[in-house]
Amino acid sequence: MTYTDSGATQVPNWTDNLLVSQFDSSLGTLDSVTITFSGYNTGTLSVENLSAGGGLMELAGSATFSLSSSVWNFTGSAVASHSFNAGAFDGRYDYAGTSGASFTNATGSYANSITLTSPADLSAFIGSGDVSFAVVTTGGSSYSGTGAAVVEFHQVAGANVSIQYNYSQTSVSSVPEPESYALLLAGLAAIGVVKRRRRD
């Protein structure tokens, strides 16, 4: 049994509460809970070399995710990076040609998971409500290369939390079918006949 919730995709530097349903204890005994958290950032990285000389230009856009709840906390980053061997400024400020480049759909991702088994941890997941996970996302960028350059980063980030409940199903005692009752009564009647004959 798995429950999932996602944070709205938007520009980095946002907060959200992700909610997943608790485990219904009428289904059985909860043995373990596996939490999987993933995040991504995607967008466009653009650079224009304005120098008289060329060189290697490296760009990176990132989204750092901080997840916190009553049972699990962690921080991870999704980084999208590209490098470009730029020529000298070609006279056109257009993120193209020999001195510029634009990388669309630059994407980075991150995922982490944990399995909880202790009764103290599992108790937070049992009930009829929701388990809340607070997510804080912070955007970042970096550049290295020639001294004179123009760089632009346009990014969005999203996050997802998924919970898998592993449980032992409650055993249900078998209930006799109506046909079984009929055979049982017939057997009792036969026993009664035998006893009557013995009395005679």
C-alpha positions in Angstrom: 0.0 0.0 0.0 1.6 3.3 -1.1 0.5 6.9 -0.7 2.1 9.8 -2.5 2.0 13.6 -2.5 3.9 16.2 -4.5 4.9 19.8 -4.0 3.8 22.3 -6.6 6.4 23.0 -9.2 7.6 26.5 -9.0 10.7 28.7 -8.9 13.2 27.6 -6.2 12.9 29.2 -2.7 9.5 27.9 -1.7 8.0 25.9 1.2 5.2 23.4 1.3 3.6 20.7 3.5 3.3 17.3 1.8 0.6 15.1 3.3 0.2 11.4 3.1 -2.6 9.2 4.6 -2.0 7.3 7.8 -2.2 3.5 7.9 -5.7 2.0 8.7 -5.0 -0.4 11.5 -8.1 -2.4 10.7 -6.2 -3.8 7.7 -3.7 -5.6 10.0 -0.5 -5.0 11.9 2.0 -2.4 10.5 5.4 -4.0 10.3 7.5 -1.3 8.5 7.2 2.0 6.7 9.4 3.0 3.7 9.6 6.7 3.0 10.9 7.9 -0.3 11.6 11.5 -1.0 12.7 12.9 -4.3 13.3 16.4 -5.8 14.3 17.9 -9.0 15.1 21.2 -10.7 14.9 22.0 -14.3 15.2 25.1 -16.5 17.5 27.0 -18.8 21.2 27.9 -18.3 22.5 30.6 -20.6 26.0 32.2 -21.0 27.6 34.7 -23.2 31.4 35.2 -23.2 32.2 38.9 -23.5 36.0 38.5 -23.3 38.5 38.9 -26.2 39.7 35.4 -25.5 37.9 32.1 -25.3 37.9 29.4 -22.7 35.9 26.8 -20.8 32.7 28.1 -19.2 30.9 25.9 -16.6 27.4 26.6 -15.2 25.4 24.9 -12.6 21.8 25.5 -11.3 20.7 23.8 -8.1 17.8 23.2 -5.8 18.5 22.2 -2.2 15.7 20.4 -0.4 15.2 20.2 3.3 12.6 17.7 4.5 11.4 17.5 8.1 8.8 15.5 10.0 8.4 13.9 13.4 10.3 10.8 12.3 12.7 11.7 9.5 14.8 14.7 8.5 17.3 15.1 5.7 18.8 17.6 3.2 19.7 16.9 -0.4 20.4 18.8 -3.6 19.4 18.4 -7.3 22.1 19.9 -9.5 21.9 20.6 -13.3 25.2 21.5 -14.9 26.7 22.2 -18.3 30.0 23.3 -19.7 30.7 25.2 -22.9 34.0 25.8 -24.7 33.4 29.5 -25.7 35.2 31.4 -28.3 36.1 35.1 -28.1 33.0 37.5 -28.0 31.5 37.4 -31.5 29.9 40.8 -31.2 26.4 39.5 -30.6 24.9 39.3 -27.2 22.5 36.5 -27.9 23.6 33.4 -26.0 24.4 31.8 -29.3 27.1 31.7 -32.0 30.7 30.9 -31.1 30.8 32.9 -27.8 27.5 32.0 -26.2 25.2 29.0 -25.5 21.8 28.3 -24.0 21.0 24.9 -22.5 17.3 24.3 -22.2 15.7 21.5 -20.1 18.8 21.3 -17.9 17.7 19.0 -15.2 19.0 17.6 -11.9 17.4 15.2 -9.6 17.8 13.7 -6.1 16.2 10.8 -4.2 16.6 9.3 -0.8 14.7 6.7 1.2 14.5 5.1 4.6 12.7 2.1 6.2 11.4 2.5 9.7 10.6 -0.6 11.9 10.6 0.5 15.5 7.2 0.6 17.2 7.9 4.2 18.4 8.4 5.4 14.8 5.6 3.4 13.4 3.0 4.8 15.8 3.1 8.2 14.0 1.8 6.5 10.9 -1.2 4.7 12.4 -4.6 6.5 12.4 -7.2 8.0 10.3 -5.5 11.3 9.5 -2.4 12.4 7.6 1.3 12.5 8.2 2.8 15.9 7.4 6.2 16.5 5.9 7.5 20.1 5.7 9.7 20.9 2.6 11.9 23.9 2.2 13.5 24.4 -1.2 16.3 26.9 -1.9 17.6 27.7 -5.4 21.2 28.4 -6.2 23.6 28.8 -9.2 27.3 28.9 -9.9 29.6 29.9 -12.8 33.2 29.6 -13.5 35.1 30.6 -16.7 36.4 33.7 -18.4 36.5 37.0 -16.5 33.8 38.9 -18.6 30.6 37.0 -19.1 26.8 37.3 -18.8 25.0 34.4 -17.2 21.3 33.7 -16.7 19.5 30.9 -14.8 15.8 30.2 -15.1 14.8 27.3 -12.9 11.8 25.6 -11.4 11.8 22.9 -8.7 9.5 20.2 -7.5 9.4 17.6 -4.7 7.6 14.3 -4.0 7.2 12.1 -1.0 5.9 8.6 -1.1 5.1 6.2 1.8 4.8 2.4 1.5 3.1 0.6 4.3 4.2 -3.0 4.8 1.8 -4.9 7.1 0.6 -8.4 8.2 -3.0 -8.9 7.3 -5.4 -9.5 10.2 -6.4 -13.2 10.2 -10.1 -13.8 9.9 -11.6 -16.9 11.6 -13.6 -19.0 9.2 -17.4 -18.9 9.6 -19.3 -22.1 8.7 -21.4 -21.9 5.6 -25.2 -22.6 5.9 -24.6 -26.0 4.3 -22.3 -26.9 7.1 -25.0 -26.1 9.7 -27.4 -28.3 7.8 -25.1 -31.3 7.9 -24.4 -30.7 11.6 -28.1 -30.7 12.4 -28.6 -33.9 10.3 -25.8 -35.5 12.3 -27.4 -34.6 15.6 -30.8 -35.9 14.5 -29.2 -39.2 13.6 -27.6 -39.5 17.0 -31.0 -38.8 18.6 -32.6 -41.6 16.6 -29.9 -44.1 17.7 -30.4 -43.1 21.3 -34.2 -43.6 21.1 -33.7 -47.1 19.6 -31.4 -48.0 22.5 -34.0 -47.0 25.0 -36.7 -49.1 23.3 
